[in-house]
Structures are given as structure tokens and as C-alpha cells.
């Protein structure tokens, strides 16, 4: 069976070899299986496959992007127009900014045409895309820029202030260019200079093309390094073989392009299938339903909590929305409750396509669609992947027993210079941190997380990071953060706070702490519940016992 290990990597087209030097040592890699259709040619540029090849295949005049026009309507950008914009920005990256293949570019913006162009141009120029969420604050941006050693950034002018503050500290980030401005040095002006087509860098299939950051339980971000072939593998795997995306599809949803769930579902999948990406900056359940109806979107991507809210909106106003175009709904980011699945089916007639993926694996590796859906199960391994339930000694468990979910296939975990690689990859398996069981037919049933990661409305939130922010408040002596069940969000972040002697508990103080956290780290991470306690449960050695805070009272 074909495999790829560090010693098998093809010659790199990178001038800056820093990315490859950050890859884990050979003995810490997972098994990578590259059977067809994952046996890509040695030279591979993901942007060429997603965009340029669409032109040669005769799709130049088809819509590639559908975005709000600012006047209540929708703008259609064809494949030919998108390619021209990508080439113009690639020239800016190389000629005006002086970047070389292998350099890292931090991308910061809302879902929209500019983010799509920025990501594709970065990849086409042989650079490494480091896409960040709009909600991140200065401190978080600084850590990511330093961890990935980003030399430059492309940013929405509305989000530039926090990024510029992040660049003020000692960092490699030396050049920040913005879009959404009339400035002579703005990206619009630079891209207006006629330069013609851009010759894509002939990258290796094994060259790093993106570093996706994910928050772990320690609060220290882990950078997941993915190759050009990994981008194509998620398209040829889940999208092509389970979702069965085609050129008639229009994909819409809520996950940011900084999440690989969003990058795949809302950009790479539709482009790979020669369909269209419908990109909206921000969405409420009602506005997403409006957008689906107006753009005739066919596939939606969001978290279970959003589907539940959309279902309730549809039930409340059944005459307001007609969704005849919608053929598939993909749920990921957190466990899908059967009640939400049934509610969505009742209101739309669509059977939810559930999936489990990981930033470390780039996208979904277990899923089921249509008649293959089984009640209570996530699904089966996406073709090309192998899934197992293992005990702590990495031995397979009998059918029906709960153990550690393990996976291997055409993609796998490669952390950026991080000792936690040894925790995620063991014995050639990627260990996702999930507890699950498998039935005799290969269906996987999710049971729980095996760590303290809080999954809230599709976001991964590390408890220690929230604790660190709460502890910076002047009134707080000690703090412990856990995830508690929440009907709408799956889990809600709850902070147990021990106050300093000169402060008194009150609802006003709780709100003050919440607002403080929102201003310190990404707002979605703030504790929605704050409980003041006299002391926190600890072991005799002083170690916090979070599990005791989760116990029913």
C-alpha cells in the first residue's frame, strides 16, 4: 500500500525552507496512505487545481463566487474574473511585497471575495497561508504570527488595528497590506496595475501550503501543517465521495475560512467541483435562510446549534422561506443531537449529513449521507480512511466497546514544531481525543471528548485560555472553567470564580468579568455563566479537579 513518510517528500519549490524544518521528525508521523484517488503527481499547486484548471476545462464563464453586493443583492464572480483577481494579487505578493516561496502570509478578514482571492493568490505564489478568524484579538494574533514566523499579512481594513498592534512587539511580521481602502498603497490600487497572467509556482505536492491553528486544552495554539496534496485530498475524499459535490452545487454556511471546516466546505469543495461558493460575512439563522433562498444555494455547512435555530425559525414562520434548491446539509464542529437531526428533517425534509473531522486531519474523515445515515451514529470512515477504536495500549477493542477514536488515511497530523505531536500521533494512528464505539458495520458512535476542550456552537475553546483571561481581572483570586450542557450551543463556557477578600459577588461583577474577557480574548470564548464559589476542588497536591465541577449538584 503506497505510503508517504518524511524521507519520501519530493523536492521542494520553496526558497524559504523554514516550513519543512518545522515538520515533526519521521518517527512521529502518522501512517499516510496515498492509494487512488489520492496518488497525486509530484508537482502540484492546489490553487492551480482549484481555479486555473477550471478555465482549461471550459468553466471560465460559470459563477465561482456569489457574494453580497452591498445593495441587498448578490454579485457573481466568474471563474475567469476570479482567476484574474488572484493573478493580480499574486503579482502584488511577489513584486510589490518581495515575498518568496515558503514565506508565510497571515490572512485576516471576513468570509467574502477578498478572503477567497487572498487565500488562492497566496497558495498560487507558493507561499504558506496562515488564515485567522476575525474575532481574534491582539494577543492571539501575536502568538500566531510568532509561531508561524509570518513575514507579511493581508487584512481587511476594518480589522487592521488589532493586527498592527500585534506587529508592534518583536515579530517577523514586517509588511501589512489592507483591502477596503482608497489608499495608494492599498491592495486595490496595487492590483490595478496591469501585469497579465501570473505563472504559478510549481510547488511539490509535499510542500506546505497552509498552517491552520487550533486551540487546545492548554490554550497554546497548535499549528497544523498541511500540504498541497492535503487540500486536494479533502476535496477528493469527503466532498467528492460522500457529499458528491458537482458543478451544479452552490455551497453556503457560517464557519470562517480560517477553520478548515469552512475552508473546505465554503471554498475548496465548490471550486474543486466547478460549482459556486456563496460567501457571507456574518449570519444569523434568519439571514442565512434568506441567503439560501435568494442565491438558490444547494449545500449548507454549519454547526448543530445553528441548524436547530434555523429549524425553530422555519417552524415559527413557515411561509417566510422556501428552500427548494437545498439538497444537503452538513453538520460538524460538535456532536449532532438526534433531536436536532429530526427537527431539521421535519422542517426541511432533508436528512442531515453528520461528520466528524479535525483541523489536524484537515477535514471530515467520518460521515454518512442519505440512506447510509444510521440513528445515533456519526457515520463510517470516508473512503481512503481507516478508523479504529483502541484501548490505552493501542490495541483494537471489540465491537461495541468504548475506547479512543483513531484514524489514518491520506491526511494526518503534522504539528508545527510541537511536542504535542507525540500525544496526537501514536503507533502511526491519529488519536482525535474522542471517546467512541463502533458497531459491526463500521458505524462510529461518538460518546465524549477525552480532554477538557469545550465545544460551543461549533467553536473549540480551551478552558485554560479562558481561565487565564478571567484571572487577569482585578477582583479574581482563582478561577476554573468547564463546559456545561447547553440546549442551544451544545456546551456553554462556565467560570467558577473565587474572589479576592475585598470584593463581593454580584451579578454586576459577573457581567464586568464577562466584558473584560471579551476585550481580552476572542469574544466567543467568554464565560456565558459565572458562578462565585468560596473555593475550588483540588487534589492534595493542589491540582485542580475540573471533573468535580461538572458533576450534577
N, C-alpha and C positions, 0 to 999 in steps of 0.2 A: 504494500500500500504506500503510495507516494507521501512523503512527509517533508517538512521544511524545518530545519534547525539553524541556529546562528551560523554554523560553519557552511551552510548551503546558500547563504544570501548572495544574490547576484551583485555584480559591480555597481556601485552607487554612482548616480549622476550628480550627487551633492558636491559642492565646492566646500561648504561648511560641513565637516563630518561630525560635529557635536552630537546630532541626534543618534547616530548609530553607537556612539561611545556611551550613551546613557542606557542602552538596552541591557536587560538582565544577562548575567552570564549563562552560558549554554546549559548548564546543569539545572537551571531554574526555569527553563522554558516549558510550557505545556506541549503535549503532542499536537502537532499541526498536520491535518490531513488534507491533501490537495488533489483528491480524485475529481474527475469531471463532474460538474462544470466549473470547478474551482482551479483548474490547471491553466493558469494564465500565462501569456507569453512573458519572456524575460523583461522586455521593455513595455512598460505600462504606465500611462498617466491617467488617473481617474477622471480629470476634467475633460480630457480628450474623449474618453469613452462615453461620458455622460452628455457631452454637448457637441463637440466637433463632429463626432461620428454620426450624430443625428442629422447634421446637414448633408453629409455624403450619402446618407440613407434616404434622403428625399423628404425630410421633415422640416425644412427651413421655414416654411410659412405657417406651420402649426403653432398654436399658443404654447409657450413653455412656462410662463409665469402669468398669474392673474392676481392683481393687487388693487387695493382701493385707490381711486383717482383723486381723492380729496374733495370731491363734489357729490358724494353719495353714490357714485357709480364705480365701475371697475375698469382698470386698464389691462389690456392684453399685450404682453411682450412675446414676440415670436422667437423661435429658436435662432433665427438669423440675427434678429435685433439683440438678443441676449448674448450671442457669440461676439458681436461687435463691441458691446459694452465690456464684456470680460476681457477681450483683447486690449481695449483702450486702458483698462485699469492695470492689466499685466505690464503694459509698457511703462506706466507710472511707477509701479513697484520696482522695476528693473532700471529704467533710465533716470527717473527723477529721484528715486529714493536710494538707488545704488545697492539694492539687495541682491544677494547671490543664492543659488540653490542650496537648500539646507537651513537658511536663516529662518527664524520663527517670527510669525506675524500675529499679534494679538488682534482679534476681531471683536468689536463691541457695538451692538446695535439691536434693534427690534427685528422681529421677523418681517421681512419685506424684500423688495427688489434689490436694495443696496446690499443687504447681508448675503443674498444669493450670489450677486456679482462678486462681492469681496471674497467669498469662500472659493468660488470657482477660479477666479483670477489668481489667488494665492497658490492654489494647487497646480494650476496650469504652468505657473512660473517656477515650479519645482521647489517652492517654499513650503513651510510647515504651518498649517492653520491652527491657531490656538483660540478657539471661539469661546467667548464668555457671555454669561447671562446679563441682561440689562440691569437686573436688581442688585448685582454685586456692588459692594462699597469699596472705598479706597484701600483699606487694609487687605481685603480679599484679593483685589486686583493686583496689589503689590506682590503678594505671595505668589500668585500665579505667574506674573511677569518674571519674577526672580527664579522660580522653579523651572520654567521653560526657557529662561535666558532669552526672552523676546527682544529683538533688536528694533522692531517697529510695530506700529499699531494703526489700524484703520477703524474709525469710530464715527458714530452718529453725533453731530454737533450737540444734540440735546443731552448726550451722556458723557461729554468730553471732560467736564470739570473734575469728576472723581478720578478719571484716568490721569489727567495732568497732575493731580495731587500725588497719585501713586508714583509717578515718574520723577517727582522731586527728590525722593530718597535715593541713595546709591543703587543704581539698577542699570542693566544693559539697555533698557528702553530709551532710545535716542531720537526717534522720529515718529511723531503722532500726526497723522493726516485725518481730516474730517470731511464728511459729506453733509449736505444740507446747508451750505453756505455759499455766498456770492464772492467770497474772498479769492484773491488771485492765486493763492496757494492752496485753495480748497480742491478737493478731488474733482468736482465738476469742471473747473477751469482747466486743470491739468489734463483731464481726459478728452477735452475738446480739441486738443492739438492733434491734427491728422497724422497718423503713423501707420495706418494699414493693419494688416493681419499680424498677429504675434505667433512666432514659432514656438510651440510648446516645448518645454524641456523634456527630453527623452529619459524620464525617470525610470528607475528599476521598479519592478513590481514589489520589491522588498524595501524600497525607500520609504521612510516615514513621511506621511503627508498630513497627519493631524495628531494633535495631543489633546485628548479630552479629559478634563478634570472632573473628579467625582469626590464628594465629601465622605469621609469615612467616620468611624466612631471616635477617632482621636481628634477630629476637627482639622487635621493637617491634610490638605488636598493631595490626592494621588493622581498623577498624570498617566493616562493610558495611551500608549503609543501605538498607532495603527498605520499600516502600510497602504499603499495604493491598492493592492490586491484585497485588502480587508474591506475597503469601501465597496469594491465590486462584488465581493462575496456576500455582503448583506443584501445587495440587490438581486443576485442570482440565487440566494437562499430563500429567506422568508418572503421577500416581495414576489419573486417570480414563481416559487413553487407552492407557497401556502396562500398568500393573498391573491396571487395570479393577476398582478397588475398588467394592464395593457395600455395601448396608445389612446384609448377612449377614456381613461381614468383622469379625474381631477381630484387631487388629494388636498385635504384641508384639516386643520386641527389647532391645538393650543401649545404643544411642547416647544420651547425655544430651540432654535437651531444649534444652540450651544450644547443641548442634550443630544446624544447620538440617536435617541428615540425620535426627536424632531428632525435632526439632520437627515436620517434615513427616510422617514415617512413623509416629510414635507418638502424634501428637495431631491435627494438622490433617487428614491424609488420612482417618482413620476418621471424624472428625466431619463432614467435608465429604460423605462417602458415607453418613452416618447409621448408621455401624457403631459399634464399640466400641474404645476404647483400653485395652489391658492394660498397666498400668504397674508395673514392679518396680524397687525401689531399687537393688539390686545383684544381679548374676547371675554364676554360674559356668556352664560348659557343661551340667553336670548339672542345676543348679537351673532353668535356662532350659528344658531339656527337660521337667522336671517341670511347670513353669508352662504350657507349651504343652499338655501332656496334660490338666492339671486344668481349664484355662479354655476348652479347645476353640478355641484360637487358630488363625486361618486364614492369617495372613501374618506372616512373621518378617523383622526388619531387624537385621543385624549385619555385622561385618567378616569377610573370608575366614578369618582365623585362628580366629575363634570357630566358624565352620561346620566347619572341619577338626577342632577339638577335640570338637565335638558328634558328628561322624561317628565319630570314634575311640571315644567313649563308647558310641554305639549299637552299634558292632561288638563292643565288649568285653562289653556286657550287652544282647543283642538282645531279651531277654524283659522287660526292665525298663520300656521305654517303648513305647507305641502312639500314633502321631500321625495318626490318620485324618482329623482336622479340617484339618491343614495343607495348603494348596493352593499356596502361593507362598512363595519365599524370596528376599529382596532382599539383594544384596551390594553394598557400596560402601565408600568410605573408603580403599581401596588396591587395587592390581591383583589380580584374581582368577586364581590359577593354574589351569590346566586340570586339574591333578591333584586340586585341591580340589573343583572342579566335578564331576568324575567320581566322587570318593569320596562326595560328598553325594548324588549321583544313585543310586549303588549302594546306599546305606544307607536312603534315604527314598523313592526313586522320583521325586523332584522335580527338575526342571531348574532350576538356579539362574538367577535374573533378575539379571544383572550390570548395573551402571550406573556412569557417571561424572558427578559433579556438582562443585559448588564453592560455598563459602559466598558468594562473590561473585555467583553466579547463583541463589542461594537453595537449589536442589536439583538433582536429576538432569536432565541435558539430552541424554544419550546412553544408550540402553538397548535391550534386546531381551528378549522373553519367549516361552516356549513354542516353537512351531515356527519362530519367527523367529530363534532362537539360532543363531549360527554359530561353530564351533570356533575359539578363539583371539581372537575379536573381542569388544569390549565391546558393540557393538550399532550402531544407527543413530540419527540425530537424532530426538528426541521431537517429535511433530507440533507445528508452530509455531516450531521452532528450525531454523536453518541452520548446518551445520558445514562447515568448510573446513580444508585442510592448506596452510599458507602458508610461503614462504621468509622470510628475514630482511627482504626488501624488501616483504613483504606481498603477494607475487604467488602465485596458486594454483599448487601443484605438480602434476605429472602423477600419474595413478593409480598407486599402489604405491610412491611415494617418501615417505621420512620427512621430516617437517617440523614446524612449530609448529601445534598444535591451536588453532583459532579457532572461535568460536561467536557467534551473535547471535539474538535472538528476543524473546519478551515480557518477559523479565527481563534484568538486566545489572548490571555492576559500577558501584557508586557509593560510593567510599570516603569516609569521614568526614574531610574537610579534610586530605587526604594527598597529597603529591606523587607517591606511587607509583601514583596513578590513571593517570598518563601511561605507566607501564610495562605496566599490565594492559590498558588500552584504547588501541588504535591503529587509525586508519583506520576507526573505527566497530565494530571487532571486539573481542571479549573474548578475550584471549590467556591461556589457562589455565596456562601453564607446563609443559605436557605435550608430549612428542615422540610423534608418532603417524603412521600412514599410513591411507589409505582405499582400499578396493577399488572396482571398477566399479559395485557395487551399493549403495554408500554406507555399507558397514560400516567401522567405525573400529577399528583395531588399536593398542592402547597399546604404546609402546616404553620410555619412561623419563621421569622428571622432567627438566626443563631447568634446575632450580635445585638448591640443596642442602637442600631440605626433606626431612626424614626421615619416612616413613610407616610407623608401627609400630603394629600391632594396631588400625588404624582411627584412630589419633591423628596429627595433624600436629605435628611437633616441629621447631622452628627450631634448627639447630646452634649459631649464635652465642649464643642464650639459654642453652643448656646449658654452653657454654664459659665464659660469664660467671659462672655459678654455681660451676663447678669451680675457676675462678681465685680465688674468694674463700677457698678452703681454705688454711690457713697453710702447707702443705707444697708447694704448687703454684707453679712458676715460669711455665710455659707450658702451653697446652692446645689441642688441636684435636679437634673432634667430627665424626664422619661416621656415615652409616647403612651398615651392612653386611648382606649377605643373612642371613636367619634363617628356618628352615623353618617355625617356628610363628607368628612375628609378621610375616613379610614382610620387615621390616627391624628390626635392633636398633641401639640407640644405642651407639656405641663411642667412648670417650675415649682419646686418645693424650696422655699426661701427661709433661712434663719437670719433675722435682722440683728443689727448691732444694738447694743444696750440703749442707746439714746434715740432709737426710732420705734414708732408704734405702727402696728399693722393697720391698714385701712384699704378700702377699695381705691381711693385716690392714689395711694402709694403704689398699689399694684399696677394701675394704669401708667404711672410715671415710669415704673421699671419697664413695662412693655414698650413704651415710646422710646425709652433710652436704648433698648436692644434694637429696635427698628432703625435707629440712627447709627448704630454701631456696626451691625452686620446686615446682610440681605433681609429685607423686611419680612419675607415669607417664613423666616426661621424663628420669629419672635414667639415667646410662650403665650398661647391663647388662654391658658389657665395659669393662675398664680395662687399658690396656697402657702400661707405663712405657718411655719412649724417651729417648735421650740428646739428641736434637734433632728439631725439626720441619722438614719440607721447605718451603723458601721460595724466592721469586724473588730476583734480585739486588737488587731494591728493598725486600725484606723482606716481600713479600706472601705469605701462607700459601697453599700449594698443596694444597688438600684432596683433589684428584683423585688425587694420588700416594699418599695414604693408603688409597685404595680399590683400588689395583692389587694383583693377586694376588702373593704373595711366593714 
